[in-house]
Amino acid sequence: WYQRRVRASSSHPPLSHAQLNLIFRNCETLYYIHQIFLQGLQVRMEKRPVLVLGDLFDMLLPLLVVYQDFVRNHATSLEVLTQCKHNHNFYTLLEKHEN
């Protein structure tokens, strides 16, 4: 969501493509994974009282590398974000969309 907002903010976005990728690394992928997982949970909840979730976690297992990459990048993401907040245009955009 933020990535699209930053890119669409002007013809000269306040962040480079590389900065956006460092800050939001794998966020869209993780969002998509969570949506699929949520849909699976919702289907299972309709079949209560028997709740079988093993297959959902089996689906997530190969995707744990995405989470691992996200976590490993977290410190870099925060560092780049902190540096970008010194950019007046980005800081203004951030404040506008956080409120």
Biotite code that builds the C-alpha atoms (Angstrom):
import biotite.structure as struc

atoms = struc.array([
    struc.Atom([0.000, 0.000, 0.000], chain_id="A", res_id=1, res_name="TRP", atom_name="CA", element="C"),
    struc.Atom([2.706, 2.470, 0.974], chain_id="A", res_id=2, res_name="TYR", atom_name="CA", element="C"),
    struc.Atom([4.781, 1.495, -2.034], chain_id="A", res_id=3, res_name="GLN", atom_name="CA", element="C"),
    struc.Atom([1.975, 2.435, -4.401], chain_id="A", res_id=4, res_name="ARG", atom_name="CA", element="C"),
    struc.Atom([1.362, 5.693, -2.519], chain_id="A", res_id=5, res_name="ARG", atom_name="CA", element="C"),
    struc.Atom([5.022, 6.707, -2.692], chain_id="A", res_id=6, res_name="VAL", atom_name="CA", element="C"),
    struc.Atom([5.307, 5.843, -6.385], chain_id="A", res_id=7, res_name="ARG", atom_name="CA", element="C"),
    struc.Atom([2.077, 7.673, -7.228], chain_id="A", res_id=8, res_name="ALA", atom_name="CA", element="C"),
    struc.Atom([2.888, 10.747, -5.135], chain_id="A", res_id=9, res_name="SER", atom_name="CA", element="C"),
    struc.Atom([4.425, 12.618, -8.063], chain_id="A", res_id=10, res_name="SER", atom_name="CA", element="C"),
    struc.Atom([6.294, 12.243, -11.319], chain_id="A", res_id=11, res_name="SER", atom_name="CA", element="C"),
    struc.Atom([9.442, 12.409, -9.149], chain_id="A", res_id=12, res_name="HIS", atom_name="CA", element="C"),
    struc.Atom([8.798, 10.010, -6.253], chain_id="A", res_id=13, res_name="PRO", atom_name="CA", element="C"),
    struc.Atom([10.566, 10.942, -3.003], chain_id="A", res_id=14, res_name="PRO", atom_name="CA", element="C"),
    struc.Atom([12.228, 7.498, -2.830], chain_id="A", res_id=15, res_name="LEU", atom_name="CA", element="C"),
    struc.Atom([14.130, 5.503, -5.379], chain_id="A", res_id=16, res_name="SER", atom_name="CA", element="C"),
    struc.Atom([13.020, 2.070, -6.502], chain_id="A", res_id=17, res_name="HIS", atom_name="CA", element="C"),
    struc.Atom([15.971, 0.564, -4.577], chain_id="A", res_id=18, res_name="ALA", atom_name="CA", element="C"),
    struc.Atom([14.988, 2.368, -1.364], chain_id="A", res_id=19, res_name="GLN", atom_name="CA", element="C"),
    struc.Atom([11.396, 1.182, -1.690], chain_id="A", res_id=20, res_name="LEU", atom_name="CA", element="C"),
    struc.Atom([12.577, -2.392, -2.185], chain_id="A", res_id=21, res_name="ASN", atom_name="CA", element="C"),
    struc.Atom([14.813, -2.212, 0.879], chain_id="A", res_id=22, res_name="LEU", atom_name="CA", element="C"),
    struc.Atom([12.106, -0.743, 3.089], chain_id="A", res_id=23, res_name="ILE", atom_name="CA", element="C"),
    struc.Atom([9.241, -2.966, 1.914], chain_id="A", res_id=24, res_name="PHE", atom_name="CA", element="C"),
    struc.Atom([11.167, -6.116, 1.070], chain_id="A", res_id=25, res_name="ARG", atom_name="CA", element="C"),
    struc.Atom([8.768, -9.025, 0.549], chain_id="A", res_id=26, res_name="ASN", atom_name="CA", element="C"),
    struc.Atom([5.820, -7.155, 2.085], chain_id="A", res_id=27, res_name="CYS", atom_name="CA", element="C"),
    struc.Atom([3.563, -7.717, -0.913], chain_id="A", res_id=28, res_name="GLU", atom_name="CA", element="C"),
    struc.Atom([4.534, -11.379, -1.078], chain_id="A", res_id=29, res_name="THR", atom_name="CA", element="C"),
    struc.Atom([3.888, -11.822, 2.645], chain_id="A", res_id=30, res_name="LEU", atom_name="CA", element="C"),
    struc.Atom([0.536, -10.070, 2.298], chain_id="A", res_id=31, res_name="TYR", atom_name="CA", element="C"),
    struc.Atom([-0.420, -12.465, -0.509], chain_id="A", res_id=32, res_name="TYR", atom_name="CA", element="C"),
    struc.Atom([0.696, -15.496, 1.555], chain_id="A", res_id=33, res_name="ILE", atom_name="CA", element="C"),
    struc.Atom([-1.356, -14.264, 4.517], chain_id="A", res_id=34, res_name="HIS", atom_name="CA", element="C"),
    struc.Atom([-4.418, -13.777, 2.317], chain_id="A", res_id=35, res_name="GLN", atom_name="CA", element="C"),
    struc.Atom([-4.196, -17.387, 1.109], chain_id="A", res_id=36, res_name="ILE", atom_name="CA", element="C"),
    struc.Atom([-3.665, -18.617, 4.668], chain_id="A", res_id=37, res_name="PHE", atom_name="CA", element="C"),
    struc.Atom([-6.644, -16.574, 5.893], chain_id="A", res_id=38, res_name="LEU", atom_name="CA", element="C"),
    struc.Atom([-8.888, -17.987, 3.178], chain_id="A", res_id=39, res_name="GLN", atom_name="CA", element="C"),
    struc.Atom([-7.845, -21.472, 4.215], chain_id="A", res_id=40, res_name="GLY", atom_name="CA", element="C"),
    struc.Atom([-8.603, -20.705, 7.860], chain_id="A", res_id=41, res_name="LEU", atom_name="CA", element="C"),
    struc.Atom([-12.009, -19.305, 6.971], chain_id="A", res_id=42, res_name="GLN", atom_name="CA", element="C"),
    struc.Atom([-12.914, -22.472, 5.073], chain_id="A", res_id=43, res_name="VAL", atom_name="CA", element="C"),
    struc.Atom([-11.798, -24.582, 8.052], chain_id="A", res_id=44, res_name="ARG", atom_name="CA", element="C"),
    struc.Atom([-13.829, -22.460, 10.484], chain_id="A", res_id=45, res_name="MET", atom_name="CA", element="C"),
    struc.Atom([-16.955, -23.236, 8.485], chain_id="A", res_id=46, res_name="GLU", atom_name="CA", element="C"),
    struc.Atom([-16.308, -26.949, 9.097], chain_id="A", res_id=47, res_name="LYS", atom_name="CA", element="C"),
    struc.Atom([-16.137, -26.681, 12.874], chain_id="A", res_id=48, res_name="ARG", atom_name="CA", element="C"),
    struc.Atom([-16.104, -28.405, 15.373], chain_id="A", res_id=49, res_name="PRO", atom_name="CA", element="C"),
    struc.Atom([-13.458, -30.443, 13.542], chain_id="A", res_id=50, res_name="VAL", atom_name="CA", element="C"),
    struc.Atom([-10.561, -28.127, 12.801], chain_id="A", res_id=51, res_name="LEU", atom_name="CA", element="C"),
    struc.Atom([-7.738, -29.584, 10.693], chain_id="A", res_id=52, res_name="VAL", atom_name="CA", element="C"),
    struc.Atom([-4.948, -27.113, 9.926], chain_id="A", res_id=53, res_name="LEU", atom_name="CA", element="C"),
    struc.Atom([-1.954, -29.313, 9.099], chain_id="A", res_id=54, res_name="GLY", atom_name="CA", element="C"),
    struc.Atom([-2.254, -28.883, 5.338], chain_id="A", res_id=55, res_name="ASP", atom_name="CA", element="C"),
    struc.Atom([-2.258, -25.092, 5.703], chain_id="A", res_id=56, res_name="LEU", atom_name="CA", element="C"),
    struc.Atom([1.014, -25.199, 7.606], chain_id="A", res_id=57, res_name="PHE", atom_name="CA", element="C"),
    struc.Atom([2.425, -27.679, 5.080], chain_id="A", res_id=58, res_name="ASP", atom_name="CA", element="C"),
    struc.Atom([1.660, -25.081, 2.408], chain_id="A", res_id=59, res_name="MET", atom_name="CA", element="C"),
    struc.Atom([3.528, -22.424, 4.435], chain_id="A", res_id=60, res_name="LEU", atom_name="CA", element="C"),
    struc.Atom([6.646, -24.505, 5.068], chain_id="A", res_id=61, res_name="LEU", atom_name="CA", element="C"),
    struc.Atom([8.354, -23.867, 1.714], chain_id="A", res_id=62, res_name="PRO", atom_name="CA", element="C"),
    struc.Atom([7.502, -20.165, 2.066], chain_id="A", res_id=63, res_name="LEU", atom_name="CA", element="C"),
    struc.Atom([9.346, -19.714, 5.353], chain_id="A", res_id=64, res_name="LEU", atom_name="CA", element="C"),
    struc.Atom([12.340, -18.508, 3.355], chain_id="A", res_id=65, res_name="VAL", atom_name="CA", element="C"),
    struc.Atom([10.294, -15.387, 2.516], chain_id="A", res_id=66, res_name="VAL", atom_name="CA", element="C"),
    struc.Atom([9.794, -14.717, 6.229], chain_id="A", res_id=67, res_name="TYR", atom_name="CA", element="C"),
    struc.Atom([13.474, -15.403, 6.879], chain_id="A", res_id=68, res_name="GLN", atom_name="CA", element="C"),
    struc.Atom([14.505, -12.870, 4.243], chain_id="A", res_id=69, res_name="ASP", atom_name="CA", element="C"),
    struc.Atom([12.046, -10.314, 5.656], chain_id="A", res_id=70, res_name="PHE", atom_name="CA", element="C"),
    struc.Atom([13.429, -10.723, 9.186], chain_id="A", res_id=71, res_name="VAL", atom_name="CA", element="C"),
    struc.Atom([17.057, -10.598, 8.039], chain_id="A", res_id=72, res_name="ARG", atom_name="CA", element="C"),
    struc.Atom([16.342, -7.364, 6.174], chain_id="A", res_id=73, res_name="ASN", atom_name="CA", element="C"),
    struc.Atom([14.522, -5.704, 9.089], chain_id="A", res_id=74, res_name="HIS", atom_name="CA", element="C"),
    struc.Atom([17.521, -3.767, 10.458], chain_id="A", res_id=75, res_name="ALA", atom_name="CA", element="C"),
    struc.Atom([18.448, -2.559, 6.960], chain_id="A", res_id=76, res_name="THR", atom_name="CA", element="C"),
    struc.Atom([14.844, -1.580, 6.335], chain_id="A", res_id=77, res_name="SER", atom_name="CA", element="C"),
    struc.Atom([14.726, 0.535, 9.482], chain_id="A", res_id=78, res_name="LEU", atom_name="CA", element="C"),
    struc.Atom([18.076, 2.121, 8.664], chain_id="A", res_id=79, res_name="GLU", atom_name="CA", element="C"),
    struc.Atom([16.976, 3.103, 5.138], chain_id="A", res_id=80, res_name="VAL", atom_name="CA", element="C"),
    struc.Atom([13.642, 4.374, 6.461], chain_id="A", res_id=81, res_name="LEU", atom_name="CA", element="C"),
    struc.Atom([15.414, 6.522, 9.046], chain_id="A", res_id=82, res_name="THR", atom_name="CA", element="C"),
    struc.Atom([17.683, 7.964, 6.356], chain_id="A", res_id=83, res_name="GLN", atom_name="CA", element="C"),
    struc.Atom([14.717, 8.618, 4.065], chain_id="A", res_id=84, res_name="CYS", atom_name="CA", element="C"),
    struc.Atom([12.888, 10.550, 6.762], chain_id="A", res_id=85, res_name="LYS", atom_name="CA", element="C"),
    struc.Atom([15.536, 13.254, 6.289], chain_id="A", res_id=86, res_name="HIS", atom_name="CA", element="C"),
    struc.Atom([14.070, 13.763, 2.805], chain_id="A", res_id=87, res_name="ASN", atom_name="CA", element="C"),
    struc.Atom([11.477, 16.502, 3.321], chain_id="A", res_id=88, res_name="HIS", atom_name="CA", element="C"),
    struc.Atom([9.202, 15.285, 0.501], chain_id="A", res_id=89, res_name="ASN", atom_name="CA", element="C"),
    struc.Atom([9.135, 11.759, 1.875], chain_id="A", res_id=90, res_name="PHE", atom_name="CA", element="C"),
    struc.Atom([8.633, 12.893, 5.458], chain_id="A", res_id=91, res_name="TYR", atom_name="CA", element="C"),
    struc.Atom([5.689, 15.067, 4.403], chain_id="A", res_id=92, res_name="THR", atom_name="CA", element="C"),
    struc.Atom([4.142, 12.210, 2.437], chain_id="A", res_id=93, res_name="LEU", atom_name="CA", element="C"),
    struc.Atom([4.614, 9.848, 5.371], chain_id="A", res_id=94, res_name="LEU", atom_name="CA", element="C"),
    struc.Atom([2.972, 12.231, 7.812], chain_id="A", res_id=95, res_name="GLU", atom_name="CA", element="C"),
    struc.Atom([0.077, 12.824, 5.440], chain_id="A", res_id=96, res_name="LYS", atom_name="CA", element="C"),
    struc.Atom([-0.735, 9.115, 5.127], chain_id="A", res_id=97, res_name="HIS", atom_name="CA", element="C"),
    struc.Atom([-0.133, 8.153, 8.747], chain_id="A", res_id=98, res_name="GLU", atom_name="CA", element="C"),
    struc.Atom([-2.863, 10.478, 10.013], chain_id="A", res_id=99, res_name="ASN", atom_name="CA", element="C"),
])
